[in-house]
Amino acid sequence: MPDGQESVLRRKLAAGRAGRAASAGPDATALVRSFDSAGRAALGCPLALEAGGSRALQLDALLADLPPDGLLVLLGAAAAGPTGLVHLAPALVDALVWAAVTGGVPERAAARGAPRVPTPLDAALVAPFLAALLSELARLPGMAARLDGLAPGPSVADRGLLVHRLAQGRYTALGGRLLPGGGGGGAFLLALPSPEAASRPAASVDWGTRLALAAGSGHVALNAVLHRQPMTLAALRRLAPGDRLALPPEAPAVLRLEAVAGGAALVGRLGRARGHRAVLLAQPGTTPLAAPAEE
């Protein structure tokens, strides 16, 4: 093979190896150093990364693999929508919040029951650490372009909306177990679009359809109200266990499903169906006369 052709072939092979390495993400040793530097800069304590590594997967698989609890934070640039996400396990959220507020981390994680539901305040308290981590990761080979302009965004309460907010395609997931200060910690995951997906021209997006899907998949809280009765504060203070309240005859049977603001979404009458308590629904403003028939 002529020297010129051999040189071109070597450059192509080297570029292919570099592209595959960038798609897989940085190596484990580099990740350990980046996480530790971010912990010292933002929290004032060392941050150990155990079982750190990276893998590539499609968005649907990424969302399916997310644990059911913990804190989800979107990542994005100011001039664009979200392009990545971070997931932190409940125990890790507690440790990072503790470190951010007190400047230290307990030696051992406190005994806990059900995981605490994360709040927007938790996301705000861990945001400086996430920003420091993105800055450290951007120093690694092949990561600067992927992290350019990215910053921690809002937390996500409804996971069903993620499929509408993040672009379809292949993602690189960097993760492991984080131990702030050598104390209690938990699983961490950072997901970014893979380089080949980010380099493709953005497909046209039907935002009307996405908005309709997002609105339709959102959860609505309804209160079941059997009766609403005005009462003076003095009468309320006189009530005690064992007292009886006089109710109109229809009160225990007619039910209103009300939105949080108090407006009735549906009304119904209590009854039974297939051996269980049931409600026959009707439109607001009407009186449901018939109870569900026993089946």
SVG drawing of the C-alpha trace seen along z (x, -y; Angstrom):
<svg xmlns="http://www.w3.org/2000/svg" viewBox="-83 -32 88 42">
<polyline fill="none" stroke="black" stroke-width="0.4" points="0.0,0.0 1.4,-3.4 2.5,-5.5 -0.1,-8.2 -3.0,-5.7 -1.6,-4.0 -1.4,-7.4 -5.0,-8.2 -6.2,-4.8 -4.5,-5.2 -6.1,-8.6 -9.5,-7.2 -9.0,-4.3 -7.7,-6.7 -10.8,-8.9 -13.1,-5.9 -11.5,-4.8 -11.8,-8.4 -15.4,-8.5 -16.2,-5.2 -14.4,-6.3 -16.3,-9.6 -19.6,-7.8 -18.8,-5.4 -17.8,-8.3 -14.7,-9.0 -12.8,-6.2 -13.5,-5.2 -10.4,-6.7 -11.1,-10.1 -14.7,-10.0 -13.4,-9.3 -11.1,-12.3 -13.9,-14.6 -16.4,-13.6 -13.9,-14.0 -12.9,-17.5 -16.5,-18.6 -17.2,-17.4 -14.3,-19.3 -15.1,-22.5 -18.9,-22.6 -19.3,-20.7 -15.9,-21.1 -15.5,-17.3 -14.1,-14.4 -16.5,-12.5 -15.8,-8.8 -17.2,-7.2 -17.7,-3.4 -18.4,-1.1 -18.3,-4.1 -18.7,-3.6 -20.6,-4.5 -23.0,-2.8 -24.9,-3.8 -28.6,-3.2 -31.8,-4.6 -34.0,-7.1 -36.8,-4.6 -34.4,-2.1 -32.8,-4.9 -36.2,-6.0 -37.3,-2.4 -34.1,-1.8 -34.6,-4.8 -35.3,-3.9 -38.8,-4.7 -37.7,-7.1 -35.1,-9.8 -34.4,-13.2 -34.5,-13.9 -33.0,-17.1 -33.0,-18.2 -29.9,-19.6 -30.1,-22.2 -28.7,-25.4 -30.3,-28.8 -31.3,-29.1 -32.5,-25.6 -34.7,-22.9 -33.5,-20.2 -30.9,-17.9 -29.9,-15.6 -30.8,-14.6 -29.4,-13.6 -30.9,-11.1 -29.8,-10.9 -31.0,-8.2 -32.9,-9.4 -30.0,-8.5 -27.6,-10.5 -29.9,-13.5 -30.0,-13.5 -26.2,-13.3 -25.6,-16.1 -28.2,-18.3 -26.7,-17.7 -23.2,-18.6 -24.5,-21.7 -26.3,-23.0 -23.9,-21.9 -20.6,-21.7 -20.1,-18.0 -21.5,-14.6 -22.6,-12.1 -20.3,-9.2 -23.2,-6.7 -26.5,-7.1 -29.3,-7.4 -31.9,-4.6 -34.7,-5.4 -38.1,-4.0 -39.8,-4.8 -37.6,-7.1 -38.3,-10.8 -40.0,-12.4 -37.5,-15.0 -38.6,-18.7 -37.6,-21.6 -35.6,-22.9 -33.5,-19.7 -32.8,-20.4 -31.8,-24.0 -29.4,-22.8 -27.7,-20.2 -27.5,-22.5 -24.1,-24.0 -22.6,-20.5 -24.1,-19.5 -22.8,-22.7 -19.3,-22.0 -19.5,-18.4 -20.5,-19.5 -17.5,-21.9 -15.1,-19.2 -16.5,-16.7 -16.1,-19.3 -12.3,-19.1 -12.2,-15.5 -11.3,-14.5 -14.4,-14.6 -16.7,-16.1 -16.3,-19.8 -18.6,-20.0 -21.2,-17.8 -21.4,-19.9 -21.0,-23.3 -23.5,-25.7 -25.3,-23.0 -26.5,-23.8 -28.8,-22.2 -32.4,-23.0 -35.7,-22.2 -36.5,-19.0 -39.1,-16.7 -42.0,-15.4 -43.9,-13.6 -41.6,-11.1 -44.2,-10.5 -43.3,-13.9 -39.7,-13.0 -40.4,-11.2 -41.9,-14.4 -39.3,-16.7 -36.1,-14.9 -35.2,-14.2 -35.4,-10.7 -32.1,-9.0 -29.1,-7.4 -27.7,-8.6 -24.6,-8.0 -25.3,-7.2 -22.5,-7.9 -23.1,-6.5 -22.1,-4.7 -22.4,-5.0 -21.4,-8.3 -20.2,-8.5 -19.8,-12.1 -17.1,-12.4 -16.9,-8.6 -20.3,-8.6 -23.8,-7.7 -24.5,-8.0 -26.3,-6.3 -26.6,-5.8 -26.0,-8.6 -26.7,-8.8 -25.9,-11.4 -27.4,-11.0 -26.3,-13.0 -27.1,-12.6 -24.4,-10.6 -22.1,-12.6 -23.6,-11.1 -27.1,-12.0 -26.1,-15.6 -24.4,-16.1 -27.5,-15.2 -29.7,-18.0 -32.7,-18.4 -35.9,-16.9 -39.0,-19.0 -41.0,-18.7 -44.8,-18.8 -45.0,-20.8 -48.8,-20.9 -48.9,-17.1 -46.2,-17.0 -48.1,-19.5 -51.3,-17.6 -49.5,-14.3 -47.8,-16.0 -51.1,-17.6 -53.0,-14.3 -50.4,-12.3 -50.3,-14.7 -51.9,-13.7 -54.9,-15.5 -55.7,-15.4 -59.4,-15.0 -61.1,-15.1 -64.1,-12.9 -66.6,-15.0 -69.7,-13.5 -71.1,-16.7 -70.0,-20.3 -71.6,-22.1 -70.9,-25.7 -70.3,-26.0 -69.3,-28.8 -65.9,-28.6 -67.5,-28.5 -69.6,-25.5 -66.6,-23.8 -64.6,-24.3 -67.5,-22.7 -67.3,-19.5 -65.9,-16.4 -65.5,-12.7 -68.9,-11.0 -70.9,-14.1 -73.4,-13.6 -73.8,-15.8 -77.2,-16.2 -76.9,-15.6 -79.5,-15.9 -80.9,-12.5 -79.0,-12.6 -75.6,-13.6 -74.1,-10.2 -75.1,-8.9 -74.3,-11.8 -70.6,-12.3 -68.7,-15.1 -65.3,-14.7 -63.7,-18.1 -60.5,-19.6 -58.0,-21.2 -59.6,-24.6 -63.0,-23.3 -64.9,-23.1 -66.9,-19.9 -65.6,-17.8 -68.2,-15.0 -71.0,-14.0 -72.2,-10.6 -74.3,-8.4 -72.8,-5.7 -73.8,-2.1 -72.3,1.3 -71.1,3.2 -69.6,6.7 -69.5,6.7 -67.5,3.5 -68.5,-0.1 -69.0,-2.0 -70.1,-5.4 -72.5,-6.0 -71.1,-9.2 -73.1,-12.0 -72.4,-15.5 -72.0,-18.4 -75.3,-20.3 -77.4,-17.2 -78.7,-14.9 -77.7,-11.3 -80.9,-9.5 -80.0,-5.9 -77.3,-4.1 -75.0,-1.6 -77.0,1.7 -75.7,4.7 -74.2,7.1"/>
</svg>
